[in-house]
Amino acid sequence: MKIQTTRPFDGDYARLPGAVRERVDKQLALLLDNPHHPSLRLKKLHGTNDLWELRVTRGYRVTLQIAGDTYILRRVGTHDLLRQV
């Protein structure tokens, strides 16, 4: 699998505090290594056909799509931000 980012994700990521960016990087490496790792809590978003969410920290999440062998990262932020997705 590989990772592709979107423009909204890139903007969100740039605005994150440094410690949260480090945690995002760690969780994405874990996603590539073992998408079933329990700390990711990867799950399909309710009411969607193709959007997934993974846990970064207690308050931060990443939303993504899975297309073939690619994770497409859509947004990263708090639950409030991700409710807008």
Backbone as a ProteinNet text record, in pm:
[ID]
protein_1_A
[PRIMARY]
MKIQTTRPFDGDYARLPGAVRERVDKQLALLLDNPHHPSLRLKKLHGTNDLWELRVTRGYRVTLQIAGDTYILRRVGTHDLLRQV
[TERTIARY]
84.1	0	88.8	29.8	99.8	3.4	57.8	-21	-16.5	-133.9	-146.5	-222.7	-177.4	-247.4	-328.5	-426.8	-506.2	-465.8	-502.6	-471.1	-531.6	-660.1	-713.8	-635.1	-593	-513.6	-382.8	-316.2	-187.2	-201.1	-308.5	-331.3	-358.9	-443.8	-473.6	-345.8	-266.2	-143.5	-47.2	-35	57	16.8	-112.1	-160.9	-161	-128.9	-128.7	-11.4	-29	86.1	191.9	317.3	427.6	413.5	371.5	357.7	249.2	143.4	36.4	84.1	159.9	216.5	304.3	385.7	470.6	385.2	277.1	188.6	118.6	78.7	19.4	118.6	243.8	346.5	361.5	362.1	375.9	257.6	137.2	18.3	11.7	55.4	54.4	156.7	271.6	369.9	311.2	240.5	175.9	68	-7.8	-109.7	-48.2	65.3	131.9	184.3	229.6	286.5	179.5	73	-29	-161	-244.2	-368.2	-467.8	-443.8	-533.3	-483.5	-377.7	-324.4	-432.3	-452.7	-561.2	-550.7	-431.4	-420.4	-473.8	-484	-536.4	-687.7	-754.1	-901.3	-961.8	-909	-956.4	-1099	-1188.6	-1328.3	-1392.1	-1492.7	-1567.9	-1657.8	-1664.9	-1751	-1897.1	-1980.7	-2123.2	-2183.4	-2269.8	-2340.1	-2259.2	-2142.1	-2060.2	-2030.5	-2001.8	-1965.4	-1816.2	-1738.9	-1596	-1505	-1557.4	-1472.4	-1441.9	-1316.7	-1268	-1208	-1195.4	-1137.2	-1035.6	-922.9	-828.1	-791.3	-758.1	-727.2	-580.6	-557.8	-422.5	-393.8	-480	-475.7	-620	-637.8	-773.6	-864	-808.5	-890	-872.4	-775.6	-746.5	-768.7	-820.6	-847.1	-800.1	-780.2	-753.4	-868.2	-921.8	-1018.6	-947.7	-987.9	-921.4	-1016.6	-974.8	-1039.9	-937	-985.7	-898	-933.3	-835.4	-855.2	-746.4	-782.4	-684.1	-575.8	-452.5	-339.7	-297.4	-390.6	-356.4	-452.5	-394.8	-471.7	-470.6	-586.9	-597.4	-638.6	-547.1	-571.4	-648.2	-768.9	-857.6	-845.5	-856.5	-850	-781.6	-729.3	-676.3	-712.6	-763.6	-801.9	-884.4	-947.3	-1031.6	-1165.2	-1242.2	-1374.2	-1459.7	-1450.7	-1530.4	-1499.8	-1374	-1334.8	-1385	-1373.2	-1405.9	-1556.4	-1635.3	-1781	-1821.4	-1734.3	-1762.4	-1735.2	-1675.1	-1634.8	-1755.9
-118.6	0	125.1	233.2	361.3	469.8	586.6	698.7	813	873.2	993.4	1095.8	1218.5	1322.6	1410.3	1477.7	1575	1715.6	1814.7	1953	1989.8	1953.5	1984.2	1916.2	1792	1723.4	1798.2	1835.5	1905	2034.6	2109.5	2233.6	2206.9	2106.4	2069	2028.2	1945	1892	2006.1	2102.7	2214.9	2298.8	2303.1	2383.2	2307.8	2180.6	2102.6	2141.7	2129.2	2145.8	2039.5	2072.6	1982.3	1843.6	1834.3	1703.5	1619.8	1684	1610.6	1565	1650.9	1609.3	1486.3	1483.5	1366.1	1241.9	1257.7	1143.6	1098.7	1193.6	1158.8	1075.3	1120.8	1046.4	905.1	891.6	760.1	669.7	724.5	643.9	605.7	693.9	660.6	551.9	555.9	448.1	316.3	321.8	201.8	151.9	242.5	205.9	128	175.4	106.2	-30.5	-39.8	-163.8	-264.9	-218.5	-308.2	-232.8	-228.4	-151.2	-203.3	-321.2	-377.6	-353.7	-274.6	-248.4	-180	-226.5	-171.9	-22.6	33.5	176.3	266.2	215	294.9	311.6	211.4	211.3	249.6	191	217.5	167.1	256.3	215.7	297.8	239	308.2	412.5	531.3	637.3	604	623.2	595.9	681.3	620.9	694.7	719.7	656	672.7	536	534.9	409.4	385.6	494.6	475.2	560.8	623.5	704.3	629	636.3	569.9	674.1	635.8	722.6	642.1	704.7	640.5	738.4	681.5	761.6	802.5	931	982.5	994.5	1067.5	1082.2	1075.6	1098	1095.7	1197.4	1312.1	1417.7	1440.1	1375.3	1398.6	1272	1291.2	1181.7	1217	1114	1128.7	1062.1	1127.4	1060.9	1025.2	913.6	862.9	779.3	757.7	664.2	557.7	440.2	333.2	307.2	327.8	308.7	215.8	91.4	-6.2	-23.4	8.6	-7.2	127.3	224.1	357.8	405	458.3	529.6	676.6	733.2	873.7	951.2	1030.1	1105.1	1231.5	1244.1	1355	1472.1	1447.5	1552.5	1498.4	1588.9	1553.4	1667	1629.4	1732.4	1674.7	1766.6	1727.1	1675.3	1617.2	1569.2	1680.2	1801.4	1912.7	1940.4	1941.4	1963.1	1849.9	1728.3	1614	1596.1	1655.6	1649.8	1726.3	1812.6	1890.6	1811.6	1693	1613.9	1559.3
0	0	0	-50.4	-49.5	-2.9	26.4	76.6	-23.2	-45.2	-127.7	-44.1	-44.3	31	-63.1	-6.4	-81.4	-35	-110.1	-72.9	63.8	90.8	224.3	337	316	417.6	439.9	332.5	344.4	424.5	399	473.7	620.7	646.5	785.2	857.9	792.8	852	886.9	797.5	819.6	940.9	972	1084.1	1217.3	1217.1	1341.5	1431.1	1562.5	1652.1	1620.4	1644	1611.2	1670.5	1796.2	1861.4	1793.5	1747.2	1679.1	1541.5	1471.1	1340.7	1357	1462.1	1487	1509.4	1582.5	1608.3	1479.3	1393.9	1264.5	1184.7	1178.9	1104.9	1158.4	1290	1352.7	1317.1	1325	1296.4	1148.4	1059.3	917	885.2	951.7	934.3	982.4	1093.1	1145.8	1049.9	990	892.4	776.9	727.4	617	659.7	784.1	834.2	874.5	942.5	995	1011	906	914.1	1018.6	1071.1	1172.3	1314.1	1329.6	1462.9	1546.9	1670.8	1752.9	1783.3	1789.4	1823.3	1711.8	1590.4	1479.4	1488.2	1541.9	1548.5	1413.6	1308.2	1172.5	1158.3	1114.1	1096.6	985.9	925.1	820.7	886.6	825.7	878.7	849.3	948.3	932.6	821.9	743	638.8	513.4	503.2	382.4	323	195.4	129.5	128.6	129.2	106.6	193.9	299.6	387.2	515.3	555.6	675.4	768.9	895.3	996.9	1075.7	1108.6	1198.8	1308.9	1422.6	1541.1	1540.8	1564.7	1582.6	1731.7	1801.2	1947	1994.7	2120.4	2173.6	2104.3	2065.8	2006.8	1857.9	1794.7	1653	1571.5	1449.2	1358.2	1217.8	1135.8	993	919.1	816.7	729.7	600.1	543.8	423.9	340.8	217.9	127.9	92.2	57.4	11.7	-133.7	-221.5	-364.8	-415.9	-438.7	-483.9	-379.9	-415.9	-323.1	-262.3	-256.8	-210.1	-101.1	6.2	107.1	67	40.1	2.5	127.9	181.5	304.3	271.4	328.6	295.9	391.9	521.7	622.8	747.1	829.7	960.9	1055.6	1171.8	1268.3	1381.3	1453.7	1566.3	1513.6	1603.1	1563.5	1504.3	1557.9	1506.5	1359.4	1323.3	1184.2	1096.1	1142.6	1059.7	1041.7	1126.4	1107.3	981.6	932.5	811.8	684.7	697.2	580.1	508.9
[MASK]
+++++++++++++++++++++++++++++++++++++++++++++++++++++++++++++++++++++++++++++++++++++

